[in-house]
Amino acid sequence: MPYRVRVTEINPSGSDAPLRRAITDAESRVASRGWWDADADDYQAEHGGFLGDLDFVWCPEGLREADARLLGDVRGRRVLELGAGAAAGARWLDGQGAEVAALDLSAGMLRHAREAETRTGVRVPLVQADALALPFADSVFDIVCTAFGAIPFVADSGAAMREVARVLRTGGSWVFSITHPMRWIFWDEPDETGLIARNSYFDRTPYVETDEKGVPSYVEQHRTLGDRVRELVAAGFVLRDLIEPEWPAGHEEIWGQWSPLRGRLFPGTAIFVADLR
């Protein structure tokens, strides 16, 4: 479940380095693999306790599949967790009786999935692959799901939707969470400075960080809510629900841009629930 802090449009540090620029699928893929391989240890050290080893957490607001049941009854269903990270969600699904596989682009994140298997004794098939080229036959899964995986990071998310549709059986479900698109209006500061609208909601130019040689090292993509709906419909899906989790009372943990201050004023996460026609 890779979600992290991102600073959009203008660098609050005052740097004049460009943060928004066009980028290709290949550049995006290489940057994402490199970033999550390098960041996997720090990410798990910081967020592993919140995510757990045997839990399915949809978002920093703390919405859990055990409570939300967005995937329905998974017993006996074939499920793919896309962009699974350390695969805590896949292991939870296994405990619910699903036949599940976990896929991620990053070997570093999948290494943490193997370590968690040792801790828990729960093993699920782990696959290292790209969301734009899923290594599965057509119509083999009943459910595909992801909590912040893949979709925000690929240049052509419409193609990713079509790949999900390809591996799903007719009537199958596709459920994914992403940063709420309206969050791109703001800087990602969790305090009062993150309450000021600074960026255009309609600017789809990717956010790109580069290394000292100017090579992209981290990439994140923005689409509007309407863009996401059109991507789903074009891939053959029917949107069944759109959940915008409210910030729960008593939840005081800050995760990057997610904070009690911002969370009580506007949504930080959007969860799309769709079925394949």
Backbone bond lengths (Angstrom), bond angles and torsions (degrees), N, CA, C in turn:
res aa  C-N    CA-C-N  psi(-1)  N-CA   C-N-CA  omega(-1)  CA-C   N-CA-C  phi
1 M - - - 1.452 - - 1.525 109.30 -
2 P 1.314 118.35 81.48 1.457 118.94 -174.45 1.520 113.05 -89.62
3 Y 1.333 117.94 97.29 1.454 118.86 166.54 1.510 107.70 -124.14
4 R 1.336 115.11 139.89 1.448 120.33 -173.48 1.524 108.89 -143.81
5 V 1.319 115.44 170.43 1.455 119.92 176.48 1.527 110.08 -71.75
6 R 1.314 116.03 140.73 1.445 123.01 -179.89 1.524 107.30 -138.75
7 V 1.311 118.40 136.77 1.459 122.58 178.34 1.513 107.85 -107.75
8 T 1.324 118.88 121.15 1.450 120.71 -173.12 1.511 113.04 -102.70
9 E 1.306 114.29 148.81 1.462 126.39 167.74 1.517 113.77 70.51
10 I 1.318 118.27 -64.32 1.456 121.98 -176.37 1.515 108.52 -122.33
11 N 1.302 117.55 133.64 1.457 120.93 -179.60 1.524 109.11 -77.97
12 P 1.353 118.98 113.85 1.453 120.49 -178.16 1.518 113.41 -62.36
13 S 1.332 118.19 -17.75 1.455 120.58 179.31 1.525 112.23 -72.73
14 G 1.333 115.61 -11.23 1.454 119.60 -178.74 1.514 113.56 94.98
15 S 1.316 118.45 -5.40 1.464 120.86 178.21 1.518 110.16 -63.41
16 D 1.336 116.05 145.33 1.458 119.01 177.46 1.523 111.51 -96.62
17 A 1.333 117.22 12.99 1.459 120.93 177.65 1.527 109.52 -65.39
18 P 1.343 118.24 135.81 1.468 119.68 -179.00 1.524 110.92 -67.32
19 L 1.322 115.81 134.89 1.450 121.02 178.20 1.522 112.05 -111.25
20 R 1.324 118.20 -10.54 1.456 121.50 178.63 1.523 108.20 -126.50
21 R 1.332 115.77 126.88 1.460 120.32 -178.94 1.510 109.69 -162.82
22 A 1.333 117.18 158.77 1.453 121.55 175.82 1.521 109.70 -69.18
23 I 1.338 115.69 151.16 1.465 119.99 -178.55 1.523 109.01 -152.97
24 T 1.322 116.68 148.76 1.461 120.79 -178.19 1.527 110.56 -88.99
25 D 1.341 114.80 166.30 1.465 119.97 175.06 1.519 111.28 -58.07
26 A 1.345 116.36 -43.23 1.464 120.26 -178.06 1.521 110.98 -63.47
27 E 1.340 117.59 -44.88 1.459 120.78 178.29 1.521 110.90 -61.70
28 S 1.306 115.83 -41.57 1.463 120.26 -179.37 1.520 111.30 -63.85
29 R 1.329 116.31 -42.07 1.464 121.66 -178.93 1.527 111.16 -64.31
30 V 1.320 116.10 -47.14 1.464 120.35 -179.36 1.528 110.57 -64.06
31 A 1.329 116.75 -42.77 1.462 120.15 179.89 1.526 111.36 -63.10
32 S 1.324 117.05 -43.93 1.465 120.14 -177.71 1.521 111.29 -65.75
33 R 1.332 116.18 -44.75 1.468 118.19 179.05 1.526 110.63 -61.01
34 G 1.321 116.76 -46.33 1.459 119.95 -179.39 1.513 112.66 -64.45
35 W 1.334 116.29 -41.54 1.467 119.39 -177.84 1.519 110.91 -63.45
36 W 1.335 116.88 -51.38 1.462 119.32 -174.50 1.518 112.42 -73.15
37 D 1.331 118.79 -27.61 1.458 120.02 171.48 1.530 110.57 -63.60
38 A 1.332 116.15 -44.18 1.462 120.24 -177.33 1.525 112.32 -74.08
39 D 1.321 116.76 -31.55 1.463 121.14 -172.59 1.526 113.10 -95.41
40 A 1.326 117.89 -5.89 1.464 121.14 -171.09 1.528 112.69 -56.32
41 D 1.327 117.88 -44.92 1.462 120.22 -177.57 1.527 111.17 -64.58
42 D 1.330 116.51 -46.96 1.464 119.86 -179.82 1.518 111.11 -65.32
43 Y 1.319 116.22 -39.28 1.465 120.29 -179.52 1.526 111.01 -61.69
44 Q 1.321 116.06 -46.48 1.469 119.13 -179.27 1.522 111.52 -69.21
45 A 1.327 116.74 -36.47 1.461 119.26 177.90 1.521 111.10 -62.62
46 E 1.333 116.33 -37.28 1.464 120.26 -176.98 1.522 112.83 -82.78
47 H 1.337 116.85 -37.73 1.457 119.62 -169.65 1.528 114.67 -117.44
48 G 1.333 117.13 -7.69 1.458 119.23 -176.10 1.509 113.61 -59.75
49 G 1.324 117.20 -35.71 1.462 119.71 179.04 1.509 112.47 -64.59
50 F 1.336 116.97 -38.62 1.456 121.60 178.72 1.530 111.27 -68.40
51 L 1.335 115.89 -40.66 1.461 120.57 -176.32 1.527 112.70 -79.31
52 G 1.340 116.84 -28.97 1.454 120.53 -178.90 1.515 112.38 76.04
53 D 1.313 115.58 174.47 1.465 121.97 176.74 1.516 112.59 -99.08
54 L 1.339 116.43 -23.97 1.467 122.14 -176.61 1.521 109.22 -134.63
55 D 1.321 116.27 60.20 1.452 120.33 -176.50 1.524 108.02 -150.30
56 F 1.317 115.81 156.56 1.460 121.39 176.11 1.520 107.06 -121.64
57 V 1.333 115.50 101.33 1.458 122.29 -178.92 1.521 108.01 -106.21
58 W 1.312 116.65 122.71 1.453 120.65 -174.38 1.522 114.01 -77.56
59 C 1.351 117.22 -24.40 1.461 117.67 -167.67 1.522 110.63 -169.67
60 P 1.343 117.30 166.36 1.466 120.04 178.26 1.525 113.80 -63.31
61 E 1.329 117.38 -17.76 1.467 119.38 174.23 1.525 112.15 -68.39
62 G 1.328 116.26 -12.97 1.455 121.12 175.29 1.515 114.89 90.12
63 L 1.334 118.57 13.46 1.465 120.57 177.94 1.520 109.47 -68.20
64 R 1.319 116.50 125.07 1.458 122.10 -177.32 1.523 111.16 -108.46
65 E 1.314 115.18 144.01 1.457 119.40 178.42 1.524 111.19 -62.02
66 A 1.317 117.72 -30.15 1.468 120.52 177.68 1.522 111.40 -58.48
67 D 1.325 117.04 -28.88 1.467 121.26 179.15 1.523 111.97 -97.74
68 A 1.332 116.90 -41.94 1.467 120.46 -173.51 1.526 112.93 -77.61
69 R 1.328 117.58 -36.48 1.458 123.24 -179.77 1.527 112.32 53.48
70 L 1.319 115.65 45.28 1.456 120.63 179.43 1.526 111.95 -71.37
71 L 1.321 116.56 -23.04 1.466 121.01 -179.33 1.522 112.48 -90.87
72 G 1.335 116.91 -5.98 1.453 120.26 -178.03 1.518 111.90 72.41
73 D 1.313 115.81 -160.63 1.464 121.94 178.51 1.523 108.83 -76.67
74 V 1.321 117.02 115.41 1.467 120.78 -175.25 1.532 112.92 -97.48
75 R 1.314 117.70 0.40 1.474 119.51 -178.46 1.522 110.62 -59.43
76 G 1.346 114.82 125.47 1.447 120.51 178.83 1.520 115.02 75.20
77 R 1.327 117.37 3.64 1.463 120.58 -179.56 1.521 110.51 -93.29
78 R 1.318 116.02 146.61 1.464 121.17 175.67 1.530 107.96 -88.55
79 V 1.338 115.36 120.74 1.467 121.10 -172.02 1.525 109.48 -126.21
80 L 1.337 115.79 136.67 1.456 122.60 172.83 1.519 108.23 -113.25
81 E 1.369 116.89 122.64 1.449 120.12 169.95 1.524 107.12 -93.90
82 L 1.307 115.45 115.83 1.462 123.28 -176.45 1.524 108.88 -93.83
83 G 1.338 117.09 137.06 1.462 118.99 -177.01 1.511 110.03 58.64
84 A 1.319 115.89 51.31 1.463 122.22 -167.37 1.517 114.03 -77.57
85 G 1.332 118.91 -15.25 1.456 119.90 -177.51 1.521 110.48 62.28
86 A 1.316 116.49 -125.50 1.468 121.31 178.86 1.519 112.57 -83.69
87 A 1.329 117.35 5.44 1.475 124.08 168.43 1.515 114.45 67.06
88 A 1.330 117.93 27.15 1.468 119.39 175.44 1.523 111.07 -60.52
89 G 1.349 116.39 -39.32 1.458 120.09 179.27 1.512 112.13 -63.62
90 A 1.323 116.78 -41.38 1.459 120.34 179.84 1.521 110.85 -64.56
91 R 1.322 117.22 -40.25 1.462 119.21 178.54 1.530 110.97 -66.75
92 W 1.331 117.21 -37.11 1.466 119.55 175.98 1.528 110.47 -62.89
93 L 1.327 116.18 -43.43 1.461 120.48 179.22 1.526 111.33 -62.15
94 D 1.336 116.34 -38.39 1.465 120.43 175.93 1.525 110.29 -58.60
95 G 1.324 116.54 -40.33 1.453 120.49 178.61 1.514 113.59 -67.91
96 Q 1.333 116.32 -18.69 1.468 120.82 177.54 1.524 112.39 -91.50
97 G 1.330 116.27 3.92 1.455 120.18 176.41 1.515 115.19 95.66
98 A 1.336 118.15 9.86 1.462 120.50 178.75 1.525 110.29 -81.69
99 E 1.317 115.28 155.44 1.469 122.38 169.66 1.526 105.33 -97.43
100 V 1.320 117.09 101.71 1.454 120.71 -163.69 1.524 112.57 -121.56
101 A 1.333 115.36 146.47 1.457 122.52 171.00 1.524 107.80 -125.92
102 A 1.334 116.42 147.52 1.462 122.17 -179.85 1.520 109.02 -117.71
103 L 1.332 116.44 128.58 1.459 121.59 -177.19 1.519 110.01 -123.35
104 D 1.334 116.03 137.08 1.454 120.55 175.02 1.520 109.00 -149.40
105 L 1.333 116.17 152.78 1.460 121.67 177.56 1.520 112.49 -75.27
106 S 1.340 116.23 -26.23 1.463 121.63 -169.34 1.526 112.77 -97.01
107 A 1.326 116.29 123.38 1.461 120.77 173.67 1.521 110.63 -66.27
108 G 1.324 117.25 -32.98 1.460 120.56 178.77 1.516 112.22 -62.80
109 M 1.323 117.51 -43.11 1.457 120.33 178.22 1.528 111.08 -68.62
110 L 1.325 116.61 -38.84 1.466 119.19 179.03 1.530 111.65 -68.31
111 R 1.321 117.35 -27.94 1.470 119.69 173.54 1.532 109.84 -61.46
112 H 1.314 116.65 -39.97 1.467 119.28 176.77 1.529 111.37 -68.68
113 A 1.309 116.20 -30.02 1.467 118.64 174.87 1.523 110.38 -64.02
114 R 1.332 117.31 -41.66 1.471 120.73 177.64 1.536 110.97 -63.56
115 E 1.321 116.68 -41.19 1.469 119.75 178.70 1.524 110.87 -63.60
116 A 1.318 116.89 -38.92 1.467 119.96 178.41 1.528 111.44 -68.07
117 E 1.331 116.61 -32.39 1.460 119.61 174.57 1.522 110.69 -60.59
118 T 1.316 116.17 -41.07 1.468 119.85 178.81 1.517 111.15 -64.17
119 R 1.333 116.61 -40.76 1.465 120.17 179.80 1.517 112.19 -67.14
120 T 1.328 117.10 -38.57 1.466 120.63 -171.60 1.517 113.84 -98.74
121 G 1.329 116.89 -22.18 1.456 119.82 -174.17 1.514 113.42 77.83
122 V 1.329 117.75 6.77 1.463 122.24 -179.86 1.523 108.41 -104.38
123 R 1.318 116.34 119.78 1.456 121.55 -178.08 1.520 109.93 -115.62
124 V 1.320 115.65 133.86 1.464 121.97 173.20 1.521 107.62 -129.16
125 P 1.329 118.02 153.65 1.468 119.50 176.76 1.529 110.32 -60.64
126 L 1.330 115.93 131.49 1.461 122.50 178.66 1.524 108.72 -113.01
127 V 1.323 115.70 133.21 1.460 121.19 -175.63 1.531 108.28 -129.17
128 Q 1.330 117.06 127.38 1.455 120.46 172.85 1.518 107.93 -96.14
129 A 1.330 116.06 115.78 1.465 119.95 -177.04 1.516 109.59 -164.14
130 D 1.323 114.01 169.52 1.454 123.85 -178.47 1.529 109.25 -93.56
131 A 1.330 116.98 138.26 1.469 120.83 179.14 1.520 112.70 -64.64
132 L 1.334 117.19 -19.99 1.456 120.37 179.15 1.527 112.77 -87.37
133 A 1.334 116.98 -3.02 1.467 121.07 178.62 1.521 107.89 -147.00
134 L 1.322 116.37 69.70 1.469 120.84 -176.12 1.532 109.52 -67.52
135 P 1.340 117.61 129.09 1.466 120.91 -174.62 1.529 112.54 -85.73
136 F 1.328 115.93 53.58 1.454 121.77 -178.73 1.525 109.29 -135.07
137 A 1.318 114.91 154.91 1.462 120.38 176.47 1.529 110.34 -70.50
138 D 1.305 115.81 169.08 1.457 121.15 177.27 1.526 110.69 -67.38
139 S 1.315 116.04 145.48 1.479 123.28 166.90 1.523 113.55 57.25
140 V 1.346 117.28 46.45 1.456 119.85 -176.85 1.533 113.33 -110.02
141 F 1.337 118.74 -13.04 1.458 121.03 -177.51 1.531 110.90 -114.85
142 D 1.319 114.37 149.24 1.472 121.49 174.08 1.528 111.25 -90.52
143 I 1.338 116.42 -28.72 1.459 122.19 -177.13 1.524 108.56 -143.08
144 V 1.325 116.64 136.56 1.468 122.35 166.48 1.518 106.49 -122.70
145 C 1.324 116.39 136.91 1.461 119.70 -177.03 1.515 110.12 -146.31
146 T 1.315 115.47 156.79 1.458 120.80 172.92 1.514 110.17 -158.85
147 A 1.316 115.79 140.78 1.459 122.70 172.81 1.523 107.78 -104.64
148 F 1.326 116.46 94.78 1.461 123.81 177.65 1.523 113.57 68.52
149 G 1.299 118.80 15.69 1.451 120.85 179.51 1.519 111.80 -93.65
150 A 1.302 116.84 147.16 1.468 126.40 166.42 1.525 114.42 65.66
151 I 1.310 118.99 -60.78 1.461 122.09 -168.87 1.531 113.14 -56.95
152 P 1.335 120.54 -43.15 1.472 118.52 -179.76 1.528 114.17 -72.08
153 F 1.324 117.67 -8.73 1.460 120.36 -169.55 1.524 114.49 -111.92
154 V 1.324 118.57 -13.20 1.464 120.68 -178.85 1.520 109.44 -91.63
155 A 1.328 116.15 144.37 1.458 120.21 -178.88 1.525 111.55 -68.82
156 D 1.331 116.84 -35.97 1.465 121.08 -178.62 1.524 108.97 -113.78
157 S 1.331 116.12 80.97 1.470 119.27 -178.10 1.524 111.35 -70.30
158 G 1.345 117.91 -23.74 1.456 118.89 173.99 1.511 111.44 -62.54
159 A 1.337 117.05 -38.86 1.464 120.98 176.52 1.519 111.04 -65.55
160 A 1.327 117.03 -36.83 1.466 120.31 176.97 1.526 110.46 -63.82
161 M 1.327 117.16 -39.18 1.468 120.20 176.87 1.527 110.45 -62.18
162 R 1.318 116.02 -40.28 1.470 119.23 179.59 1.521 111.60 -66.92
163 E 1.336 117.28 -35.87 1.461 120.16 176.22 1.526 110.94 -65.04
164 V 1.329 116.53 -41.63 1.469 119.87 176.39 1.526 109.77 -60.31
165 A 1.346 116.62 -45.09 1.464 120.11 179.06 1.526 111.41 -60.14
166 R 1.328 115.88 -37.48 1.472 119.73 -178.68 1.518 112.31 -62.05
167 V 1.327 117.30 -41.65 1.469 119.37 -174.96 1.531 112.37 -87.09
168 L 1.338 117.37 -6.82 1.464 120.57 178.19 1.527 111.29 -89.35
169 R 1.323 115.10 146.97 1.458 120.09 169.97 1.527 109.63 -76.43
170 T 1.320 116.54 154.72 1.461 120.65 176.23 1.522 109.43 -55.87
171 G 1.321 116.68 131.36 1.454 121.51 -176.57 1.515 113.84 88.55
172 G 1.343 116.38 -4.88 1.462 120.00 179.27 1.514 112.05 -71.18
173 S 1.329 115.74 163.64 1.457 122.11 -174.56 1.522 111.90 -108.40
174 W 1.333 115.13 143.33 1.466 123.73 175.90 1.513 106.41 -126.96
175 V 1.344 116.07 113.99 1.463 121.73 -176.19 1.525 107.78 -126.53
176 F 1.336 116.23 123.52 1.461 119.02 -178.22 1.522 110.32 -143.78
177 S 1.340 114.42 144.25 1.455 120.45 175.01 1.524 109.54 -110.96
178 I 1.338 114.86 146.09 1.461 122.39 179.07 1.527 108.00 -143.08
179 T 1.327 115.91 166.62 1.454 119.48 168.43 1.519 108.52 -58.10
180 H 1.331 116.84 132.91 1.464 119.33 -179.71 1.528 108.89 -59.12
181 P 1.345 118.36 129.13 1.458 119.66 -175.70 1.528 114.87 -54.98
182 M 1.333 118.67 -30.16 1.463 118.83 -178.67 1.527 112.18 -66.77
183 R 1.344 117.30 -18.43 1.463 119.92 178.72 1.536 111.96 -63.83
184 W 1.324 117.70 -20.79 1.470 120.08 -179.56 1.524 111.94 -70.97
185 I 1.307 117.47 -10.22 1.465 120.64 176.26 1.528 110.72 -70.62
186 F 1.340 116.07 -25.56 1.459 121.81 -170.39 1.525 111.55 -110.90
187 W 1.327 117.21 156.81 1.446 120.57 162.16 1.525 108.42 -64.19
188 D 1.316 115.83 160.78 1.462 119.89 -174.80 1.523 113.90 -90.59
189 E 1.306 118.50 22.65 1.458 120.40 178.87 1.534 109.33 -75.36
190 P 1.346 118.18 134.66 1.462 120.20 -177.79 1.519 114.20 -78.68
191 D 1.347 116.91 -6.14 1.463 119.93 -177.55 1.529 110.57 -99.48
192 E 1.326 117.18 -161.59 1.459 121.90 -174.69 1.529 112.90 -60.69
193 T 1.338 117.89 -29.37 1.461 118.87 179.52 1.519 112.02 -66.03
194 G 1.321 117.14 -18.97 1.456 121.83 176.97 1.511 113.84 -87.13
195 L 1.325 117.35 12.61 1.463 122.16 178.28 1.524 112.11 -105.17
196 I 1.329 117.17 1.41 1.455 121.40 -176.06 1.532 109.03 -101.94
197 A 1.332 116.81 123.31 1.467 120.68 177.85 1.517 109.32 -70.21
198 R 1.345 117.10 123.11 1.461 121.79 -174.93 1.525 113.03 -126.63
199 N 1.321 117.68 -25.12 1.458 121.74 -172.81 1.519 110.82 -114.95
200 S 1.309 116.27 158.12 1.454 120.48 176.54 1.525 110.76 -79.17
201 Y 1.309 116.79 127.80 1.461 122.63 175.50 1.526 110.51 -59.73
202 F 1.321 116.91 -26.44 1.464 120.96 -172.24 1.527 113.05 -93.27
203 D 1.314 117.61 0.97 1.468 121.14 178.20 1.519 109.11 -85.26
204 R 1.318 116.49 107.53 1.472 121.10 -178.92 1.521 112.83 -90.51
205 T 1.314 119.14 7.14 1.466 120.87 -179.83 1.524 109.84 -60.00
206 P 1.328 119.08 128.23 1.468 120.63 -177.09 1.525 112.73 -61.98
207 Y 1.329 114.51 149.89 1.458 121.66 170.10 1.519 107.33 -85.89
208 V 1.326 117.24 127.29 1.465 121.34 -174.73 1.521 109.91 -134.48
209 E 1.333 116.22 127.75 1.459 121.49 168.28 1.525 107.52 -102.39
210 T 1.324 116.34 145.10 1.460 120.46 -179.02 1.518 110.60 -124.74
211 D 1.331 115.62 158.04 1.456 119.90 175.78 1.524 109.72 -84.82
212 E 1.321 116.29 -173.14 1.457 120.51 -175.71 1.531 112.91 -65.11
213 K 1.338 117.32 -17.31 1.455 121.10 177.87 1.526 112.47 -96.20
214 G 1.336 116.12 2.85 1.455 120.01 -179.74 1.513 113.95 83.76
215 V 1.334 117.75 8.54 1.464 121.82 178.92 1.528 108.82 -83.85
216 P 1.327 118.51 132.69 1.462 120.10 179.42 1.525 111.97 -56.85
217 S 1.336 115.85 130.55 1.462 120.98 -179.63 1.522 112.00 -117.87
218 Y 1.316 117.83 -18.69 1.469 122.03 175.49 1.517 107.54 -150.86
219 V 1.328 115.98 133.58 1.462 121.17 -177.20 1.519 109.13 -135.46
220 E 1.322 115.57 136.66 1.459 120.02 173.14 1.519 108.48 -139.18
221 Q 1.325 115.46 142.49 1.456 122.24 -173.34 1.521 111.49 -109.42
222 H 1.326 115.90 145.84 1.464 121.19 175.55 1.522 110.23 -115.37
223 R 1.325 115.05 134.29 1.454 122.52 168.94 1.529 107.42 -134.24
224 T 1.318 116.89 150.94 1.455 120.14 176.77 1.529 109.64 -76.82
225 L 1.333 116.03 169.57 1.465 119.59 175.20 1.530 110.38 -59.09
226 G 1.328 116.31 -42.31 1.458 119.28 178.38 1.509 112.65 -62.17
227 D 1.335 117.20 -38.67 1.465 120.80 176.58 1.521 110.61 -58.35
228 R 1.320 116.48 -45.66 1.468 120.20 -178.29 1.532 110.97 -62.83
229 V 1.321 116.82 -42.44 1.464 120.01 179.22 1.520 110.15 -63.13
230 R 1.330 116.92 -43.84 1.466 119.92 179.05 1.521 112.10 -64.56
231 E 1.326 118.01 -37.56 1.466 120.67 176.06 1.526 110.69 -60.76
232 L 1.322 116.04 -44.54 1.463 120.52 179.81 1.524 111.36 -62.69
233 V 1.315 116.58 -48.56 1.464 120.73 -178.06 1.524 110.41 -63.11
234 A 1.325 117.22 -42.22 1.464 120.94 179.95 1.525 112.04 -63.21
235 A 1.334 117.16 -28.57 1.471 121.48 179.73 1.522 112.28 -86.35
236 G 1.328 117.45 -2.50 1.457 120.60 176.56 1.516 115.19 101.03
237 F 1.320 117.50 14.09 1.458 120.99 -178.33 1.528 111.95 -97.11
238 V 1.315 114.40 156.16 1.460 123.21 169.41 1.523 107.06 -112.21
239 L 1.330 117.10 123.62 1.460 120.87 179.45 1.525 109.11 -75.23
240 R 1.334 115.46 119.48 1.463 121.17 -178.78 1.514 112.48 -94.25
241 D 1.336 116.95 -33.17 1.462 119.45 -178.58 1.523 108.98 -160.53
242 L 1.320 115.16 154.66 1.456 123.07 172.48 1.513 106.99 -133.28
243 I 1.335 115.79 113.09 1.462 121.96 -176.31 1.518 109.51 -102.21
244 E 1.316 116.92 132.06 1.454 123.71 174.91 1.525 107.03 -120.35
245 P 1.341 116.79 89.34 1.478 119.89 -172.02 1.530 112.28 -59.32
246 E 1.322 115.69 133.06 1.453 121.02 175.33 1.527 109.55 -80.63
247 W 1.316 115.54 153.63 1.456 119.96 178.80 1.530 108.46 -72.01
248 P 1.325 117.93 123.02 1.466 119.53 -174.25 1.522 112.83 -77.55
249 A 1.315 115.48 145.90 1.464 121.24 176.28 1.522 109.58 -60.00
250 G 1.319 116.53 137.78 1.458 121.79 177.93 1.510 114.86 85.48
251 H 1.329 117.78 -4.60 1.471 121.32 179.85 1.528 107.89 -91.77
252 E 1.315 117.17 105.75 1.462 121.27 -174.02 1.526 113.30 -110.65
253 E 1.325 117.96 6.28 1.458 120.79 -176.68 1.526 111.23 -77.04
254 I 1.319 116.33 134.03 1.462 122.47 174.88 1.524 108.47 -96.81
255 W 1.313 115.88 130.37 1.461 121.56 176.50 1.524 106.91 -127.45
256 G 1.325 117.13 100.07 1.457 119.80 -178.86 1.516 110.42 56.43
257 Q 1.321 116.53 -118.86 1.456 121.92 -178.66 1.524 112.84 -80.72
258 W 1.320 117.61 -12.27 1.466 120.67 -178.97 1.526 109.58 -84.53
259 S 1.313 116.11 126.47 1.457 120.56 -178.86 1.525 108.92 -150.39
260 P 1.330 117.87 159.17 1.468 120.06 176.82 1.525 111.94 -57.14
261 L 1.333 117.12 -39.34 1.459 120.46 -178.49 1.524 111.45 -59.40
262 R 1.311 116.43 -52.76 1.467 120.50 -178.52 1.522 111.49 -72.90
263 G 1.335 115.90 -39.53 1.451 119.92 -175.23 1.513 114.22 -63.95
264 R 1.309 117.69 -26.68 1.460 120.36 179.71 1.520 112.79 -82.95
265 L 1.362 116.27 -7.75 1.460 120.60 -177.66 1.527 113.43 -107.12
266 F 1.353 116.93 -37.15 1.464 119.14 -179.27 1.522 108.59 -154.58
267 P 1.339 116.60 156.82 1.467 120.30 -172.21 1.522 112.31 -70.35
268 G 1.322 115.58 146.91 1.456 121.86 176.42 1.510 113.01 -108.79
269 T 1.333 116.58 -16.18 1.463 121.72 -175.32 1.522 109.80 -133.96
270 A 1.328 116.11 142.68 1.461 122.70 170.00 1.525 107.94 -122.87
271 I 1.323 116.35 131.01 1.466 121.67 178.81 1.528 108.15 -118.52
272 F 1.330 115.49 119.66 1.464 121.72 -178.49 1.529 108.94 -98.96
273 V 1.323 116.12 131.72 1.459 122.53 178.04 1.520 107.05 -119.48
274 A 1.328 116.28 114.74 1.469 120.16 -173.55 1.520 110.13 -134.99
275 D 1.335 115.40 155.19 1.467 122.50 178.36 1.519 108.93 -123.78
276 L 1.340 116.15 143.17 1.467 121.73 -179.17 1.530 109.47 -81.42
277 R 1.320 114.44 127.26 1.465 118.93 -179.70 1.524 111.51 -68.64
